[in-house]
Amino acid sequence: MADKPQKRFDGSEGSPIELDKAAKWTANYRKRNSDQTLGHFFGRKILEKILGQPDCVGLRIYYAVEDSTEEDTHPIALDSLSMHQKIKLLFGKSDFILTKRPGREKRHLIIAGVTPDMNDQLPGEEPQQAPAPAEKSSADDSTQAASAAVRAAPVPFTLAEMATTCPDQCGKGNALNR
């Protein structure tokens, strides 16, 4: 029995989407999530930095939520309680009257470069070395050695966080954000 060939990324994954379809899908999201972030902005420089990492063929975007230690304890009005909750109150089990809920979550998107074998490129991991170009014989030995040392030093992989969100900074309204 032959093994299935392992899937690899080649950088051609993904496809264009027509504006009408994208507008419909984003409108669906806005209707269902009217109080949520609509989009995220990443600057060109950070995207190019990640895409320029050795062996990077694309980007993976992770959803993230910032740690929140704030808790909002708030009273519940007695008239909002069910009969069962009122009975619990009468018998001294009133811990349900004060409810704890996390403070407003701060959501983020995190971008990582991805290799053809579908692995994330993470800081602290050793990037593969690009082959050194052939040295010219006219340069002296010390220049060649310094040049080789610069090329041999691995450039650490970078992760990115979005710079800003929409609706905070959306620009003018368009089919994707109004």
Order of alpha helices (4+ residues) and beta strands (2+ residues): alpha-beta-alpha-beta-beta-alpha-beta-beta-beta-alpha-beta-beta
